Structures are given as structure tokens and as C-alpha cells.
């Protein structure tokens, strides 16, 4: 008795494959559009950072909204001044998103971000060093201006 060959799964159509990466970019574009329109440099539009309020230190995320606002207005130097680590993160995420979109167009598996324990420790140390340096007089250029 011969077994019938297993049916192969039909490959989803291109529009269906594009739904996840396009949904992800829409989910990012909506709040980014809000931050682009509502200036975080004007006091009262966004809540204060609880870490900054409690310690007086800039946290690794402080200046992130101002960074996004600056990037949406084409001010790369202002964005780097507000939060350089966020600019680096956005660049990495942008490259990963383009790779994901390309893979979806070509019906290939999407990119995987697999960081081992050593690399996560390295990322953590980078963020820690950034946090400490931006709070020292020598790293004042890495701290966003007070609002």
C-alpha cells in the first residue's frame, strides 16, 4: 500500500505576506506622527521621567521623545544630542524592518535577532556606560536640554 504524498502548504500571496511588516510600521508610524506634531520640548505635553524626578539623573530613555521629534523634522544632530542610543536603536530597527519587508516580498523567512548572553551583557554595559557618562560633566553633550 503506497501512502499518498503529503500535501504541500500553499504559499501565502504577496499581499498577505506583507501584512505583518506593514502592520508593524503602521503601529510605529501613528505614535511617531503624534510626537512629530506635539513638541516634547514644550513643557506639559508629556509626563516627566520618574527616574529623573527621583534621582536627578537622566535615564537611558530620557530625551527619547525629543529624539524622535528631532528625527521626524530632519535634525540628526539634535536627535543625537537628545539620545544617541535611541538613534542607534532606531537605525538597527530600521535595517531589521527593511530586511523583514524584503523577506516577506520574496517569501523567505524573516530575519532573526538572536543575541547570546555575552552580547546581551555587552548591550547592557553599553546602556549603563551611556547612562553614567551622560550624567557626568564630561558627557553633558549626551544629555538632553532640560525642559
C-alpha positions as CSV (number, residue, x, y, z in Angstrom):
1,X,0.0,0.0,0.0
2,X,1.5,3.3,-1.1
3,X,1.0,6.4,1.1
4,X,-0.2,9.5,-0.7
5,X,2.3,12.3,-0.7
6,X,1.7,14.9,2.0
7,X,0.1,18.0,0.5
8,X,2.4,21.0,0.5
9,X,1.1,24.1,2.1
10,X,0.2,26.8,-0.3
11,X,2.4,29.8,-0.2
12,X,0.5,32.9,1.0
13,X,0.0,35.6,-1.6
14,X,2.4,38.6,-1.5
15,X,-0.2,41.0,0.0
16,X,-0.9,38.5,2.8
17,X,2.9,38.1,3.5
18,X,3.2,41.9,3.7
19,X,0.5,42.4,6.3
20,X,2.8,41.8,9.4
21,X,5.7,44.1,8.4
22,X,3.3,46.8,7.2
23,X,1.2,46.5,10.3
24,X,4.3,46.9,12.4
25,X,5.4,50.1,10.6
26,X,1.8,51.5,10.9
27,X,1.9,50.7,14.7
28,X,5.1,52.7,14.9
29,X,4.1,55.5,12.5
30,X,1.0,56.5,14.4
31,X,2.7,57.4,17.7
32,X,5.7,58.8,15.8
33,X,3.3,61.1,13.9
34,X,1.9,62.3,17.2
35,X,5.3,63.0,18.7
36,X,6.3,64.8,15.4
37,X,3.2,67.1,15.9
38,X,3.2,67.6,19.6
39,X,6.6,69.0,20.6
40,X,8.1,67.3,23.6
41,X,10.4,70.4,24.1
42,X,7.3,72.3,25.3
43,X,6.6,71.5,29.0
44,X,3.3,70.0,29.9
45,X,2.7,67.7,26.9
46,X,4.2,64.6,28.2
47,X,4.7,63.2,31.8
48,X,8.1,63.7,33.4
49,X,10.5,60.8,33.7
50,X,10.1,59.1,37.1
51,X,13.7,58.1,37.3
52,X,14.9,61.7,36.6
53,X,12.4,63.0,39.2
54,X,13.6,60.5,41.8
55,X,17.3,60.7,41.3
56,X,18.1,63.8,39.3
57,X,19.9,61.6,36.7
58,X,19.0,61.2,33.1
59,X,17.9,57.6,32.5
60,X,18.8,55.8,29.2
61,X,15.5,56.7,27.8
62,X,15.4,60.4,28.8
63,X,15.3,62.5,25.7
64,X,13.8,59.7,23.6
65,X,10.7,61.6,22.7
66,X,12.7,64.7,21.8
67,X,15.0,62.5,19.7
68,X,12.0,61.1,17.8
69,X,10.7,64.7,17.3
70,X,14.1,65.9,16.0
71,X,14.4,62.9,13.6
72,X,10.9,63.5,12.2
73,X,12.0,67.1,11.5
74,X,15.3,66.0,9.9
75,X,17.5,67.2,12.7
76,X,20.0,64.3,13.1
77,X,22.5,66.3,15.3
78,X,19.7,67.4,17.6
79,X,18.4,63.8,17.8
80,X,22.0,62.5,18.6
81,X,22.2,65.2,21.3
82,X,18.9,64.2,22.8
83,X,19.5,60.5,22.9
84,X,22.3,58.9,20.9
85,X,21.5,55.3,22.0
86,X,17.9,55.8,20.7
87,X,19.2,56.9,17.3
88,X,21.4,53.8,17.2
89,X,18.4,51.6,18.2
90,X,16.2,53.2,15.6
91,X,18.8,52.6,12.9
92,X,19.1,48.9,13.8
93,X,15.3,48.5,13.9
94,X,15.0,50.2,10.6
95,X,17.5,47.9,9.0
96,X,15.8,44.9,10.5
97,X,12.4,46.1,9.3
98,X,13.7,46.5,5.7
99,X,15.1,43.0,5.8
100,X,11.8,41.7,7.1
101,X,9.9,43.5,4.3
102,X,12.3,42.2,1.7
103,X,12.0,38.7,3.1
104,X,8.2,39.0,3.0
105,X,8.2,40.2,-0.6
106,X,10.4,37.2,-1.6
107,X,8.5,34.7,0.5
108,X,11.6,34.0,2.6
109,X,11.8,33.6,6.4
110,X,12.2,36.9,8.2
111,X,15.4,37.9,9.9
112,X,16.0,36.6,13.4
113,X,17.6,38.6,16.1
114,X,19.5,36.0,18.2
115,X,21.8,37.6,20.7
116,X,23.7,35.3,23.0
117,X,24.2,36.0,26.7
118,X,27.5,37.7,26.1
119,X,26.0,40.1,23.6
120,X,23.1,41.0,25.9
121,X,25.6,41.7,28.7
122,X,27.6,43.9,26.2
123,X,24.3,45.8,25.3
124,X,23.5,46.2,29.0
125,X,27.0,47.6,29.7
126,X,26.8,50.0,26.7
127,X,23.5,51.3,28.1
128,X,24.9,51.6,31.6
129,X,28.1,53.4,30.4
130,X,25.9,55.7,28.3
131,X,23.7,56.5,31.3
132,X,26.6,57.2,33.6
133,X,28.6,59.3,31.1
134,X,25.6,61.4,30.1
135,X,25.2,62.4,33.8
136,X,28.8,63.5,34.2
137,X,30.1,66.9,33.3
138,X,32.2,65.4,30.5
139,X,29.2,63.8,28.9
140,X,26.9,66.9,29.0
141,X,26.6,66.8,25.2
142,X,24.8,63.4,25.5
143,X,22.2,64.8,27.9
144,X,19.0,66.4,26.5
145,X,18.5,70.0,27.5
146,X,16.2,70.5,30.5
147,X,12.6,71.4,29.7
